[in-house]
């Protein structure tokens, strides 16, 4: 079923801070989409942020003039209605009294029991009730290096990102200190956790693959008991070798992979995953730099790649679009960047490419990839109109072009209907009927 869902701002939040929805983002405020996730029952969760930063001195005593930053989660019913919202200040527990462990590369995942997992780097996982009413548990590394002194044993870390396989295994990423000799904590490991993640306990993560084989400056304080390799905590010299970068260095120049970055992996099945990683970026532009969407099994071996992308013509470096979405029940993988929407089968064969240079699919340049629902539907998010487009994905990927074309036509009609119903201001949607929870 094609749906169009607004990234609605809570009306009480807009009123409290007197947000001028007519102002340009260049005036010091903005709204930015982060991630989306779907429950098996058809509900959709969307995570996005809103901020305001005055140039100069702000009056923090007056909420109408104060600087602020919030993360917002919306929960939509299977029919597309906003059921509830949750908001917390950026910085998590450090700001505004929130218990959420906030951080970088923030993401969402619906666990097998329906609980929502909010993840962030480094190794921060917050469990939120499905109705968004409360925080159930926080697993926080409390590692803020280099800006904060790290106290061993103070934190209780888990993962920086999570995805769920069909049988309920958790595909995780874990950050380490000293990656590529930097003095902070950067995502470097991919692992799988077998067992339930709950408010009372967390499963051990079995690390399968690493990016940087030899992070620098580590000591015994950097060992991670919750993430293991060969039965021992990951850290120092104990991590999978050869690393992903070592495995691809034979095909590319080894220097290309120094200071590379690991993306969020997605499951293709219970034992096969797609792990994205890309070479370093440059201020002058990085289009044409190497990138890999590797097929990695649950033994940590690269069994193949997603083929068919040209390093220049299909470069995800334009706009930094490295996200993937997977349908493990059908063995499909999707990727959207400025040059097209791509779809592969489980063998890594490119089955569809919707070129954004064509008139039909040029509107896709304004969308970003949100998630893949359990029934195979794609969630695409319009970055300027702040709407989620739910695209019914066909079982046969060769029919993807027709499905997306139909969805884009329906999007225009539904957008017009929503404008009459919601009366947005400069494509900013507000709602005051659904409950807002402060978490």
Buried (B, 14 or more C-beta within 10 A) or exposed (E): EBBBBBBBBBBEBBEEBEBBBEBEEEEBBBBEBBBBBBBEEBBBBBBBBBBBEBEEEBEEEEEEEBBBBBBBBBBBBEEBEBBBBBBBBBBBBEBBEBBBBBBBBBBBBBBBEEBBBBBBBBBBBBBBBBBBEEBBBBBBBBBBBEEEEBEEEEBBBBBBBBBBBEEBBBBBBBBBBBBBEBEBBBBBBBBBBBEBBBEEEBBBBBBBBBBBBBBEEBEEEBBBEBBBBEEEBBBBEBBBBBBBBBBBBEEBEEEBBEBBBBBBBBBBBBBBBBBBBBBBBEEEEBBEBBBBBBBBBBEBEBEBBBEBBEBEEBBBBBBEBBBBBBBBEBBBBBBBBBBBBBBBBBEBEBBBBBBBEEEBBEBBBBBBBBBBBBBBBBBBBBBEBBBBBBBBBBEEBEEBBEBBEEBBEBBEEBBEEBBEEBEBBEBBBBBEEBBBBEB
